[in-house]
Amino acid sequence: MMRVLQKIIFTFVMVGGMSIVAFAQKDQPKKPPPKGNPPVVTPGTKKPPKGDDKPKKSSTDVIIAAKESLADLA
């Protein structure tokens, strides 16, 4: 008899807890607020800046140059 009473009380407590949780979430908005329009990007309309014609050094060239400069200091 006590076991049945415990299960009934537990069920009422769970239903009450779930209804409180559902009531607390009722006022929350369904969707996030809308964001502004994203910026428009048009590729290919910009020219590269002048003076960028030099070839770039690769990472191995930089390492070799650093080792040579350290060897010159020693």
PQR file of N, CA, C, O and H, with PARSE charges and radii, in Angstrom:
ATOM      1  N   MET A   1       0.810  -1.194   0.000 -0.4000 1.5000
ATOM      2  CA  MET A   1       0.000   0.000   0.000 -0.0000 2.0000
ATOM      3  C   MET A   1       0.857   1.264   0.000  0.5500 1.7000
ATOM      4  O   MET A   1       0.556   2.231  -0.699 -0.5500 1.4000
ATOM      5  N   MET A   2       1.937   1.242   0.799 -0.4000 1.5000
ATOM      6  CA  MET A   2       2.822   2.394   0.876 -0.0000 2.0000
ATOM      7  C   MET A   2       3.549   2.617  -0.449  0.5500 1.7000
ATOM      8  O   MET A   2       3.793   3.755  -0.850 -0.5500 1.4000
ATOM      9  H   MET A   2       2.182   0.456   1.367  0.4000 1.0000
ATOM     10  N   ARG A   3       3.883   1.541  -1.109 -0.4000 1.5000
ATOM     11  CA  ARG A   3       4.605   1.622  -2.388 -0.0000 2.0000
ATOM     12  C   ARG A   3       3.737   2.293  -3.453  0.5500 1.7000
ATOM     13  O   ARG A   3       4.231   3.112  -4.228 -0.5500 1.4000
ATOM     14  H   ARG A   3       3.684   0.617  -0.783  0.4000 1.0000
ATOM     15  N   VAL A   4       2.473   1.957  -3.495 -0.4000 1.5000
ATOM     16  CA  VAL A   4       1.531   2.539  -4.462 -0.0000 2.0000
ATOM     17  C   VAL A   4       1.352   4.031  -4.183  0.5500 1.7000
ATOM     18  O   VAL A   4       1.299   4.841  -5.108 -0.5500 1.4000
ATOM     19  H   VAL A   4       2.072   1.292  -2.865  0.4000 1.0000
ATOM     20  N   LEU A   5       1.259   4.387  -2.893 -0.4000 1.5000
ATOM     21  CA  LEU A   5       1.102   5.790  -2.515 -0.0000 2.0000
ATOM     22  C   LEU A   5       2.336   6.601  -2.915  0.5500 1.7000
ATOM     23  O   LEU A   5       2.210   7.741  -3.361 -0.5500 1.4000
ATOM     24  H   LEU A   5       1.302   3.729  -2.142  0.4000 1.0000
ATOM     25  N   GLN A   6       3.522   6.019  -2.758 -0.4000 1.5000
ATOM     26  CA  GLN A   6       4.757   6.692  -3.176 -0.0000 2.0000
ATOM     27  C   GLN A   6       4.760   6.937  -4.679  0.5500 1.7000
ATOM     28  O   GLN A   6       5.152   8.019  -5.117 -0.5500 1.4000
ATOM     29  H   GLN A   6       3.624   5.092  -2.396  0.4000 1.0000
ATOM     30  N   LYS A   7       4.342   5.982  -5.468 -0.4000 1.5000
ATOM     31  CA  LYS A   7       4.318   6.134  -6.921 -0.0000 2.0000
ATOM     32  C   LYS A   7       3.315   7.200  -7.345  0.5500 1.7000
ATOM     33  O   LYS A   7       3.586   7.969  -8.267 -0.5500 1.4000
ATOM     34  H   LYS A   7       4.024   5.103  -5.113  0.4000 1.0000
ATOM     35  N   ILE A   8       2.173   7.257  -6.691 -0.4000 1.5000
ATOM     36  CA  ILE A   8       1.162   8.265  -7.031 -0.0000 2.0000
ATOM     37  C   ILE A   8       1.669   9.664  -6.691  0.5500 1.7000
ATOM     38  O   ILE A   8       1.521  10.595  -7.483 -0.5500 1.4000
ATOM     39  H   ILE A   8       1.953   6.633  -5.941  0.4000 1.0000
ATOM     40  N   ILE A   9       2.267   9.806  -5.506 -0.4000 1.5000
ATOM     41  CA  ILE A   9       2.814  11.119  -5.110 -0.0000 2.0000
ATOM     42  C   ILE A   9       3.945  11.527  -6.045  0.5500 1.7000
ATOM     43  O   ILE A   9       4.023  12.681  -6.466 -0.5500 1.4000
ATOM     44  H   ILE A   9       2.387   9.050  -4.863  0.4000 1.0000
ATOM     45  N   PHE A  10       4.819  10.580  -6.369 -0.4000 1.5000
ATOM     46  CA  PHE A  10       5.909  10.869  -7.298 -0.0000 2.0000
ATOM     47  C   PHE A  10       5.365  11.332  -8.652  0.5500 1.7000
ATOM     48  O   PHE A  10       5.905  12.267  -9.242 -0.5500 1.4000
ATOM     49  H   PHE A  10       4.756   9.642  -6.027  0.4000 1.0000
ATOM     50  N   THR A  11       4.322  10.702  -9.144 -0.4000 1.5000
ATOM     51  CA  THR A  11       3.715  11.078 -10.425 -0.0000 2.0000
ATOM     52  C   THR A  11       3.155  12.489 -10.361  0.5500 1.7000
ATOM     53  O   THR A  11       3.354  13.274 -11.288 -0.5500 1.4000
ATOM     54  H   THR A  11       3.883   9.942  -8.664  0.4000 1.0000
ATOM     55  N   PHE A  12       2.453  12.828  -9.277 -0.4000 1.5000
ATOM     56  CA  PHE A  12       1.914  14.184  -9.142 -0.0000 2.0000
ATOM     57  C   PHE A  12       3.028  15.232  -9.070  0.5500 1.7000
ATOM     58  O   PHE A  12       2.904  16.311  -9.650 -0.5500 1.4000
ATOM     59  H   PHE A  12       2.291  12.191  -8.523  0.4000 1.0000
ATOM     60  N   VAL A  13       4.097  14.921  -8.371 -0.4000 1.5000
ATOM     61  CA  VAL A  13       5.227  15.855  -8.274 -0.0000 2.0000
ATOM     62  C   VAL A  13       5.874  16.048  -9.644  0.5500 1.7000
ATOM     63  O   VAL A  13       6.214  17.174 -10.009 -0.5500 1.4000
ATOM     64  H   VAL A  13       4.198  14.045  -7.900  0.4000 1.0000
ATOM     65  N   MET A  14       6.046  14.983 -10.398 -0.4000 1.5000
ATOM     66  CA  MET A  14       6.652  15.095 -11.736 -0.0000 2.0000
ATOM     67  C   MET A  14       5.764  15.904 -12.671  0.5500 1.7000
ATOM     68  O   MET A  14       6.261  16.753 -13.410 -0.5500 1.4000
ATOM     69  H   MET A  14       5.770  14.069 -10.102  0.4000 1.0000
ATOM     70  N   VAL A  15       4.457  15.653 -12.650 -0.4000 1.5000
ATOM     71  CA  VAL A  15       3.530  16.404 -13.504 -0.0000 2.0000
ATOM     72  C   VAL A  15       3.542  17.875 -13.110  0.5500 1.7000
ATOM     73  O   VAL A  15       3.531  18.749 -13.977 -0.5500 1.4000
ATOM     74  H   VAL A  15       4.053  14.963 -12.049  0.4000 1.0000
ATOM     75  N   GLY A  16       3.564  18.153 -11.821 -0.4000 1.5000
ATOM     76  CA  GLY A  16       3.619  19.541 -11.353 -0.0000 2.0000
ATOM     77  C   GLY A  16       4.915  20.227 -11.774  0.5500 1.7000
ATOM     78  O   GLY A  16       4.897  21.377 -12.214 -0.5500 1.4000
ATOM     79  H   GLY A  16       3.574  17.443 -11.117  0.4000 1.0000
ATOM     80  N   GLY A  17       6.022  19.533 -11.642 -0.4000 1.5000
ATOM     81  CA  GLY A  17       7.311  20.101 -12.059 -0.0000 2.0000
ATOM     82  C   GLY A  17       7.364  20.375 -13.550  0.5500 1.7000
ATOM     83  O   GLY A  17       7.861  21.417 -13.978 -0.5500 1.4000
ATOM     84  H   GLY A  17       6.036  18.599 -11.284  0.4000 1.0000
ATOM     85  N   MET A  18       6.858  19.449 -14.335 -0.4000 1.5000
ATOM     86  CA  MET A  18       6.854  19.640 -15.788 -0.0000 2.0000
ATOM     87  C   MET A  18       5.948  20.802 -16.194  0.5500 1.7000
ATOM     88  O   MET A  18       6.273  21.549 -17.116 -0.5500 1.4000
ATOM     89  H   MET A  18       6.454  18.603 -13.987  0.4000 1.0000
ATOM     90  N   SER A  19       4.816  20.957 -15.510 -0.4000 1.5000
ATOM     91  CA  SER A  19       3.926  22.067 -15.856 -0.0000 2.0000
ATOM     92  C   SER A  19       4.554  23.407 -15.486  0.5500 1.7000
ATOM     93  O   SER A  19       4.361  24.395 -16.193 -0.5500 1.4000
ATOM     94  H   SER A  19       4.552  20.350 -14.760  0.4000 1.0000
ATOM     95  N   ILE A  20       5.305  23.450 -14.382 -0.4000 1.5000
ATOM     96  CA  ILE A  20       6.005  24.690 -14.016 -0.0000 2.0000
ATOM     97  C   ILE A  20       7.064  25.028 -15.061  0.5500 1.7000
ATOM     98  O   ILE A  20       7.208  26.188 -15.445 -0.5500 1.4000
ATOM     99  H   ILE A  20       5.462  22.647 -13.807  0.4000 1.0000
ATOM    100  N   VAL A  21       7.795  24.031 -15.517 -0.4000 1.5000
ATOM    101  CA  VAL A  21       8.821  24.256 -16.542 -0.0000 2.0000
ATOM    102  C   VAL A  21       8.179  24.735 -17.844  0.5500 1.7000
ATOM    103  O   VAL A  21       8.692  25.654 -18.482 -0.5500 1.4000
ATOM    104  H   VAL A  21       7.678  23.088 -15.205  0.4000 1.0000
ATOM    105  N   ALA A  22       7.081  24.131 -18.239 -0.4000 1.5000
ATOM    106  CA  ALA A  22       6.399  24.533 -19.474 -0.0000 2.0000
ATOM    107  C   ALA A  22       5.841  25.948 -19.346  0.5500 1.7000
ATOM    108  O   ALA A  22       5.880  26.712 -20.310 -0.5500 1.4000
ATOM    109  H   ALA A  22       6.664  23.384 -17.721  0.4000 1.0000
ATOM    110  N   PHE A  23       5.328  26.304 -18.185 -0.4000 1.5000
ATOM    111  CA  PHE A  23       4.809  27.657 -17.981 -0.0000 2.0000
ATOM    112  C   PHE A  23       5.930  28.686 -18.041  0.5500 1.7000
ATOM    113  O   PHE A  23       5.725  29.788 -18.551 -0.5500 1.4000
ATOM    114  H   PHE A  23       5.295  25.683 -17.402  0.4000 1.0000
ATOM    115  N   ALA A  24       7.113  28.349 -17.527 -0.4000 1.5000
ATOM    116  CA  ALA A  24       8.246  29.281 -17.544 -0.0000 2.0000
ATOM    117  C   ALA A  24       8.742  29.523 -18.963  0.5500 1.7000
ATOM    118  O   ALA A  24       9.241  30.609 -19.258 -0.5500 1.4000
ATOM    119  H   ALA A  24       7.279  27.454 -17.112  0.4000 1.0000
ATOM    120  N   GLN A  25       8.617  28.541 -19.844 -0.4000 1.5000
ATOM    121  CA  GLN A  25       9.110  28.689 -21.212 -0.0000 2.0000
ATOM    122  C   GLN A  25       8.064  29.276 -22.147  0.5500 1.7000
ATOM    123  O   GLN A  25       8.363  29.509 -23.318 -0.5500 1.4000
ATOM    124  H   GLN A  25       8.212  27.659 -19.604  0.4000 1.0000
ATOM    125  N   LYS A  26       6.877  29.516 -21.681 -0.4000 1.5000
ATOM    126  CA  LYS A  26       5.793  29.968 -22.547 -0.0000 2.0000
ATOM    127  C   LYS A  26       6.054  31.359 -23.112  0.5500 1.7000
ATOM    128  O   LYS A  26       5.693  31.625 -24.259 -0.5500 1.4000
ATOM    129  H   LYS A  26       6.634  29.326 -20.730  0.4000 1.0000
ATOM    130  N   ASP A  27       6.669  32.251 -22.342 -0.4000 1.5000
ATOM    131  CA  ASP A  27       6.861  33.631 -22.769 -0.0000 2.0000
ATOM    132  C   ASP A  27       8.116  33.842 -23.603  0.5500 1.7000
ATOM    133  O   ASP A  27       8.348  34.954 -24.079 -0.5500 1.4000
ATOM    134  H   ASP A  27       6.962  32.034 -21.411  0.4000 1.0000
ATOM    135  N   GLN A  28       8.923  32.822 -23.793 -0.4000 1.5000
ATOM    136  CA  GLN A  28      10.140  32.984 -24.581 -0.0000 2.0000
ATOM    137  C   GLN A  28       9.788  33.074 -26.062  0.5500 1.7000
ATOM    138  O   GLN A  28       8.866  32.397 -26.517 -0.5500 1.4000
ATOM    139  H   GLN A  28       8.734  31.919 -23.406  0.4000 1.0000
ATOM    140  N   PRO A  29      10.520  33.916 -26.832 -0.5600 1.5000
ATOM    141  CA  PRO A  29      10.231  34.016 -28.269  0.2800 2.0000
ATOM    142  C   PRO A  29      10.566  32.723 -28.998  0.5500 1.7000
ATOM    143  O   PRO A  29      11.490  32.002 -28.623 -0.5500 1.4000
ATOM    144  N   LYS A  30       9.802  32.444 -30.039 -0.4000 1.5000
ATOM    145  CA  LYS A  30       9.997  31.206 -30.798 -0.0000 2.0000
ATOM    146  C   LYS A  30      11.235  31.275 -31.692  0.5500 1.7000
ATOM    147  O   LYS A  30      11.966  30.294 -31.827 -0.5500 1.4000
ATOM    148  H   LYS A  30       9.051  33.030 -30.343  0.4000 1.0000
ATOM    149  N   LYS A  31      11.470  32.456 -32.311 -0.4000 1.5000
ATOM    150  CA  LYS A  31      12.594  32.621 -33.220 -0.0000 2.0000
ATOM    151  C   LYS A  31      13.523  33.711 -32.689  0.5500 1.7000
ATOM    152  O   LYS A  31      13.084  34.594 -31.953 -0.5500 1.4000
ATOM    153  H   LYS A  31      10.876  33.254 -32.201  0.4000 1.0000
ATOM    154  N   PRO A  32      14.792  33.654 -33.054 -0.5600 1.5000
ATOM    155  CA  PRO A  32      15.679  34.756 -32.683  0.2800 2.0000
ATOM    156  C   PRO A  32      15.285  36.014 -33.470  0.5500 1.7000
ATOM    157  O   PRO A  32      14.698  35.901 -34.546 -0.5500 1.4000
ATOM    158  N   PRO A  33      15.591  37.185 -32.961 -0.5600 1.5000
ATOM    159  CA  PRO A  33      15.219  38.407 -33.676  0.2800 2.0000
ATOM    160  C   PRO A  33      15.936  38.483 -35.026  0.5500 1.7000
ATOM    161  O   PRO A  33      17.063  38.004 -35.148 -0.5500 1.4000
ATOM    162  N   PRO A  34      15.301  39.076 -36.039 -0.5600 1.5000
ATOM    163  CA  PRO A  34      15.943  39.145 -37.358  0.2800 2.0000
ATOM    164  C   PRO A  34      17.157  40.062 -37.341  0.5500 1.7000
ATOM    165  O   PRO A  34      17.176  41.076 -36.644 -0.5500 1.4000
ATOM    166  N   LYS A  35      18.147  39.698 -38.102 -0.4000 1.5000
ATOM    167  CA  LYS A  35      19.363  40.496 -38.211 -0.0000 2.0000
ATOM    168  C   LYS A  35      19.223  41.444 -39.384  0.5500 1.7000
ATOM    169  O   LYS A  35      18.330  41.282 -40.216 -0.5500 1.4000
ATOM    170  H   LYS A  35      18.131  38.874 -38.668  0.4000 1.0000
ATOM    171  N   GLY A  36      20.096  42.427 -39.453 -0.4000 1.5000
ATOM    172  CA  GLY A  36      20.090  43.375 -40.557 -0.0000 2.0000
ATOM    173  C   GLY A  36      20.541  42.714 -41.852  0.5500 1.7000
ATOM    174  O   GLY A  36      20.999  41.571 -41.850 -0.5500 1.4000
ATOM    175  H   GLY A  36      20.822  42.558 -38.777  0.4000 1.0000
ATOM    176  N   ASN A  37      20.410  43.432 -42.943 -0.4000 1.5000
ATOM    177  CA  ASN A  37      20.840  42.893 -44.237 -0.0000 2.0000
ATOM    178  C   ASN A  37      22.351  42.723 -44.257  0.5500 1.7000
ATOM    179  O   ASN A  37      23.069  43.616 -43.808 -0.5500 1.4000
ATOM    180  H   ASN A  37      20.038  44.361 -42.945  0.4000 1.0000
ATOM    181  N   PRO A  38      22.858  41.596 -44.766 -0.5600 1.5000
ATOM    182  CA  PRO A  38      24.307  41.401 -44.828  0.2800 2.0000
ATOM    183  C   PRO A  38      24.923  42.308 -45.889  0.5500 1.7000
ATOM    184  O   PRO A  38      24.244  42.682 -46.845 -0.5500 1.4000
ATOM    185  N   PRO A  39      26.198  42.668 -45.736 -0.5600 1.5000
ATOM    186  CA  PRO A  39      26.843  43.516 -46.742  0.2800 2.0000
ATOM    187  C   PRO A  39      26.971  42.780 -48.078  0.5500 1.7000
ATOM    188  O   PRO A  39      27.148  41.562 -48.118 -0.5500 1.4000
ATOM    189  N   VAL A  40      26.880  43.531 -49.150 -0.4000 1.5000
ATOM    190  CA  VAL A  40      26.973  42.957 -50.492 -0.0000 2.0000
ATOM    191  C   VAL A  40      28.425  42.996 -50.937  0.5500 1.7000
ATOM    192  O   VAL A  40      29.062  44.048 -50.892 -0.5500 1.4000
ATOM    193  H   VAL A  40      26.737  44.520 -49.118  0.4000 1.0000
ATOM    194  N   VAL A  41      28.947  41.864 -51.364 -0.4000 1.5000
ATOM    195  CA  VAL A  41      30.323  41.763 -51.833 -0.0000 2.0000
ATOM    196  C   VAL A  41      30.305  41.524 -53.328  0.5500 1.7000
ATOM    197  O   VAL A  41      29.670  40.584 -53.807 -0.5500 1.4000
ATOM    198  H   VAL A  41      28.429  41.009 -51.400  0.4000 1.0000
ATOM    199  N   THR A  42      31.005  42.380 -54.070 -0.4000 1.5000
ATOM    200  CA  THR A  42      31.101  42.199 -55.522 -0.0000 2.0000
ATOM    201  C   THR A  42      32.551  41.870 -55.856  0.5500 1.7000
ATOM    202  O   THR A  42      33.394  42.766 -55.853 -0.5500 1.4000
ATOM    203  H   THR A  42      31.521  43.144 -53.681  0.4000 1.0000
ATOM    204  N   PRO A  43      32.858  40.625 -56.141 -0.5600 1.5000
ATOM    205  CA  PRO A  43      34.241  40.234 -56.416  0.2800 2.0000
ATOM    206  C   PRO A  43      34.701  40.718 -57.789  0.5500 1.7000
ATOM    207  O   PRO A  43      33.908  40.828 -58.724 -0.5500 1.4000
ATOM    208  N   GLY A  44      35.990  41.002 -57.889 -0.4000 1.5000
ATOM    209  CA  GLY A  44      36.581  41.328 -59.173 -0.0000 2.0000
ATOM    210  C   GLY A  44      36.532  42.799 -59.535  0.5500 1.7000
ATOM    211  O   GLY A  44      36.994  43.149 -60.621 -0.5500 1.4000
ATOM    212  H   GLY A  44      36.634  40.912 -57.130  0.4000 1.0000
ATOM    213  N   THR A  45      36.012  43.671 -58.715 -0.4000 1.5000
ATOM    214  CA  THR A  45      35.954  45.085 -59.083 -0.0000 2.0000
ATOM    215  C   THR A  45      37.136  45.869 -58.548  0.5500 1.7000
ATOM    216  O   THR A  45      37.320  47.021 -58.941 -0.5500 1.4000
ATOM    217  H   THR A  45      35.636  43.387 -57.833  0.4000 1.0000
ATOM    218  N   LYS A  46      37.943  45.298 -57.673 -0.4000 1.5000
ATOM    219  CA  LYS A  46      39.071  45.990 -57.074 -0.0000 2.0000
ATOM    220  C   LYS A  46      40.367  45.611 -57.775  0.5500 1.7000
ATOM    221  O   LYS A  46      40.581  44.443 -58.103 -0.5500 1.4000
ATOM    222  H   LYS A  46      37.794  44.362 -57.354  0.4000 1.0000
ATOM    223  N   LYS A  47      41.231  46.594 -58.006 -0.4000 1.5000
ATOM    224  CA  LYS A  47      42.543  46.314 -58.595 -0.0000 2.0000
ATOM    225  C   LYS A  47      43.538  46.070 -57.473  0.5500 1.7000
ATOM    226  O   LYS A  47      43.405  46.650 -56.396 -0.5500 1.4000
ATOM    227  H   LYS A  47      41.057  47.542 -57.740  0.4000 1.0000
ATOM    228  N   PRO A  48      44.548  45.208 -57.708 -0.5600 1.5000
ATOM    229  CA  PRO A  48      45.552  44.976 -56.662  0.2800 2.0000
ATOM    230  C   PRO A  48      46.395  46.247 -56.468  0.5500 1.7000
ATOM    231  O   PRO A  48      46.594  46.996 -57.425 -0.5500 1.4000
ATOM    232  N   PRO A  49      46.886  46.499 -55.267 -0.5600 1.5000
ATOM    233  CA  PRO A  49      47.695  47.701 -55.033  0.2800 2.0000
ATOM    234  C   PRO A  49      49.018  47.625 -55.765  0.5500 1.7000
ATOM    235  O   PRO A  49      49.552  46.543 -56.008 -0.5500 1.4000
ATOM    236  N   LYS A  50      49.541  48.801 -56.116 -0.4000 1.5000
ATOM    237  CA  LYS A  50      50.834  48.862 -56.814 -0.0000 2.0000
ATOM    238  C   LYS A  50      51.956  48.558 -55.840  0.5500 1.7000
ATOM    239  O   LYS A  50      51.799  48.725 -54.630 -0.5500 1.4000
ATOM    240  H   LYS A  50      49.107  49.679 -55.919  0.4000 1.0000
ATOM    241  N   GLY A  51      53.074  48.116 -56.361 -0.4000 1.5000
ATOM    242  CA  GLY A  51      54.220  47.805 -55.532 -0.0000 2.0000
ATOM    243  C   GLY A  51      54.163  46.405 -54.956  0.5500 1.7000
ATOM    244  O   GLY A  51      54.989  46.058 -54.111 -0.5500 1.4000
ATOM    245  H   GLY A  51      53.202  47.980 -57.343  0.4000 1.0000
ATOM    246  N   ASP A  52      53.241  45.616 -55.375 -0.4000 1.5000
ATOM    247  CA  ASP A  52      53.109  44.256 -54.871 -0.0000 2.0000
ATOM    248  C   ASP A  52      53.657  43.260 -55.894  0.5500 1.7000
ATOM    249  O   ASP A  52      53.271  42.091 -55.899 -0.5500 1.4000
ATOM    250  H   ASP A  52      52.571  45.897 -56.061  0.4000 1.0000
ATOM    251  N   ASP A  53      54.566  43.733 -56.766 -0.4000 1.5000
ATOM    252  CA  ASP A  53      55.071  42.904 -57.854 -0.0000 2.0000
ATOM    253  C   ASP A  53      56.234  42.016 -57.424  0.5500 1.7000
ATOM    254  O   ASP A  53      56.611  41.101 -58.156 -0.5500 1.4000
ATOM    255  H   ASP A  53      54.880  44.683 -56.762  0.4000 1.0000
ATOM    256  N   LYS A  54      56.811  42.273 -56.243 -0.4000 1.5000
ATOM    257  CA  LYS A  54      57.964  41.485 -55.823 -0.0000 2.0000
ATOM    258  C   LYS A  54      57.542  40.052 -55.532  0.5500 1.7000
ATOM    259  O   LYS A  54      56.484  39.825 -54.946 -0.5500 1.4000
ATOM    260  H   LYS A  54      56.505  43.016 -55.648  0.4000 1.0000
ATOM    261  N   PRO A  55      58.357  39.085 -55.935 -0.5600 1.5000
ATOM    262  CA  PRO A  55      58.016  37.700 -55.597  0.2800 2.0000
ATOM    263  C   PRO A  55      58.196  37.465 -54.097  0.5500 1.7000
ATOM    264  O   PRO A  55      59.110  38.013 -53.481 -0.5500 1.4000
ATOM    265  N   LYS A  56      57.349  36.676 -53.536 -0.4000 1.5000
ATOM    266  CA  LYS A  56      57.399  36.376 -52.108 -0.0000 2.0000
ATOM    267  C   LYS A  56      58.439  35.291 -51.848  0.5500 1.7000
ATOM    268  O   LYS A  56      58.627  34.385 -52.661 -0.5500 1.4000
ATOM    269  H   LYS A  56      56.607  36.230 -54.037  0.4000 1.0000
ATOM    270  N   LYS A  57      59.104  35.397 -50.711 -0.4000 1.5000
ATOM    271  CA  LYS A  57      60.069  34.365 -50.337 -0.0000 2.0000
ATOM    272  C   LYS A  57      59.318  33.202 -49.711  0.5500 1.7000
ATOM    273  O   LYS A  57      58.381  33.402 -48.938 -0.5500 1.4000
ATOM    274  H   LYS A  57      58.951  36.133 -50.052  0.4000 1.0000
ATOM    275  N   SER A  58      59.723  32.007 -50.040 -0.4000 1.5000
ATOM    276  CA  SER A  58      59.101  30.848 -49.409 -0.0000 2.0000
ATOM    277  C   SER A  58      59.661  30.689 -48.000  0.5500 1.7000
ATOM    278  O   SER A  58      60.660  31.319 -47.654 -0.5500 1.4000
ATOM    279  H   SER A  58      60.484  31.844 -50.668  0.4000 1.0000
ATOM    280  N   SER A  59      59.036  29.870 -47.207 -0.4000 1.5000
ATOM    281  CA  SER A  59      59.463  29.697 -45.820 -0.0000 2.0000
ATOM    282  C   SER A  59      60.849  29.051 -45.737  0.5500 1.7000
ATOM    283  O   SER A  59      61.606  29.331 -44.808 -0.5500 1.4000
ATOM    284  H   SER A  59      58.225  29.358 -47.488  0.4000 1.0000
ATOM    285  N   THR A  60      61.183  28.191 -46.700 -0.4000 1.5000
ATOM    286  CA  THR A  60      62.515  27.573 -46.668 -0.0000 2.0000
ATOM    287  C   THR A  60      63.596  28.606 -46.961  0.5500 1.7000
ATOM    288  O   THR A  60      64.685  28.532 -46.392 -0.5500 1.4000
ATOM    289  H   THR A  60      60.568  27.964 -47.455  0.4000 1.0000
ATOM    290  N   ASP A  61      63.316  29.574 -47.844 -0.4000 1.5000
ATOM    291  CA  ASP A  61      64.289  30.632 -48.119 -0.0000 2.0000
ATOM    292  C   ASP A  61      64.531  31.478 -46.879  0.5500 1.7000
ATOM    293  O   ASP A  61      65.660  31.899 -46.628 -0.5500 1.4000
ATOM    294  H   ASP A  61      62.431  29.635 -48.307  0.4000 1.0000
ATOM    295  N   VAL A  62      63.507  31.726 -46.116 -0.4000 1.5000
ATOM    296  CA  VAL A  62      63.644  32.522 -44.903 -0.0000 2.0000
ATOM    297  C   VAL A  62      64.481  31.765 -43.873  0.5500 1.7000
ATOM    298  O   VAL A  62      65.324  32.360 -43.202 -0.5500 1.4000
ATOM    299  H   VAL A  62      62.589  31.384 -46.320  0.4000 1.0000
ATOM    300  N   ILE A  63      64.253  30.466 -43.744 -0.4000 1.5000
ATOM    301  CA  ILE A  63      65.017  29.659 -42.782 -0.0000 2.0000
ATOM    302  C   ILE A  63      66.486  29.608 -43.180  0.5500 1.7000
ATOM    303  O   ILE A  63      67.365  29.728 -42.327 -0.5500 1.4000
ATOM    304  H   ILE A  63      63.568  29.983 -44.289  0.4000 1.0000
ATOM    305  N   ILE A  64      66.755  29.431 -44.470 -0.4000 1.5000
ATOM    306  CA  ILE A  64      68.144  29.384 -44.949 -0.0000 2.0000
ATOM    307  C   ILE A  64      68.823  30.725 -44.721  0.5500 1.7000
ATOM    308  O   ILE A  64      69.982  30.763 -44.307 -0.5500 1.4000
ATOM    309  H   ILE A  64      66.041  29.333 -45.162  0.4000 1.0000
ATOM    310  N   ALA A  65      68.125  31.827 -44.984 -0.4000 1.5000
ATOM    311  CA  ALA A  65      68.712  33.149 -44.783 -0.0000 2.0000
ATOM    312  C   ALA A  65      68.980  33.387 -43.306  0.5500 1.7000
ATOM    313  O   ALA A  65      69.984  34.013 -42.967 -0.5500 1.4000
ATOM    314  H   ALA A  65      67.184  31.796 -45.320  0.4000 1.0000
ATOM    315  N   ALA A  66      68.125  32.913 -42.423 -0.4000 1.5000
ATOM    316  CA  ALA A  66      68.344  33.089 -40.992 -0.0000 2.0000
ATOM    317  C   ALA A  66      69.551  32.277 -40.530  0.5500 1.7000
ATOM    318  O   ALA A  66      70.329  32.751 -39.702 -0.5500 1.4000
ATOM    319  H   ALA A  66      67.309  32.405 -42.699  0.4000 1.0000
ATOM    320  N   LYS A  67      69.721  31.052 -41.056 -0.4000 1.5000
ATOM    321  CA  LYS A  67      70.876  30.240 -40.674 -0.0000 2.0000
ATOM    322  C   LYS A  67      72.166  30.873 -41.170  0.5500 1.7000
ATOM    323  O   LYS A  67      73.180  30.845 -40.472 -0.5500 1.4000
ATOM    324  H   LYS A  67      69.089  30.667 -41.728  0.4000 1.0000
ATOM    325  N   GLU A  68      72.136  31.456 -42.393 -0.4000 1.5000
ATOM    326  CA  GLU A  68      73.340  32.103 -42.929 -0.0000 2.0000
ATOM    327  C   GLU A  68      73.709  33.325 -42.093  0.5500 1.7000
ATOM    328  O   GLU A  68      74.889  33.565 -41.836 -0.5500 1.4000
ATOM    329  H   GLU A  68      71.312  31.479 -42.959  0.4000 1.0000
ATOM    330  N   SER A  69      72.716  34.097 -41.669 -0.4000 1.5000
ATOM    331  CA  SER A  69      73.023  35.284 -40.878 -0.0000 2.0000
ATOM    332  C   SER A  69      73.564  34.884 -39.499  0.5500 1.7000
ATOM    333  O   SER A  69      74.435  35.572 -38.965 -0.5500 1.4000
ATOM    334  H   SER A  69      71.758  33.902 -41.878  0.4000 1.0000
ATOM    335  N   LEU A  70      73.068  33.789 -38.913 -0.4000 1.5000
ATOM    336  CA  LEU A  70      73.599  33.308 -37.656 -0.0000 2.0000
ATOM    337  C   LEU A  70      75.022  32.783 -37.824  0.5500 1.7000
ATOM    338  O   LEU A  70      75.856  32.938 -36.932 -0.5500 1.4000
ATOM    339  H   LEU A  70      72.361  33.230 -39.346  0.4000 1.0000
ATOM    340  N   ALA A  71      75.296  32.158 -38.976 -0.4000 1.5000
ATOM    341  CA  ALA A  71      76.653  31.651 -39.224 -0.0000 2.0000
ATOM    342  C   ALA A  71      77.630  32.811 -39.394  0.5500 1.7000
ATOM    343  O   ALA A  71      78.792  32.694 -39.004 -0.5500 1.4000
ATOM    344  H   ALA A  71      74.619  32.033 -39.701  0.4000 1.0000
ATOM    345  N   ASP A  72      77.182  33.928 -39.969 -0.4000 1.5000
ATOM    346  CA  ASP A  72      78.035  35.088 -40.140 -0.0000 2.0000
ATOM    347  C   ASP A  72      78.356  35.739 -38.792  0.5500 1.7000
ATOM    348  O   ASP A  72      79.440  36.293 -38.613 -0.5500 1.4000
ATOM    349  H   ASP A  72      76.238  34.023 -40.286  0.4000 1.0000
ATOM    350  N   LEU A  73      77.430  35.675 -37.857 -0.4000 1.5000
ATOM    351  CA  LEU A  73      77.664  36.277 -36.541 -0.0000 2.0000
ATOM    352  C   LEU A  73      78.628  35.446 -35.707  0.5500 1.7000
ATOM    353  O   LEU A  73      79.333  35.993 -34.859 -0.5500 1.4000
ATOM    354  H   LEU A  73      76.549  35.225 -38.002  0.4000 1.0000
ATOM    355  N   ALA A  74      78.672  34.160 -35.927 -0.4000 1.5000
ATOM    356  CA  ALA A  74      79.519  33.293 -35.100 -0.0000 2.0000
ATOM    357  C   ALA A  74      80.958  33.322 -35.488  0.5500 1.7000
ATOM    358  O   ALA A  74      81.776  32.638 -34.873 -0.5500 1.4000
ATOM    359  H   ALA A  74      78.099  33.716 -36.616  0.4000 1.0000
TER
END
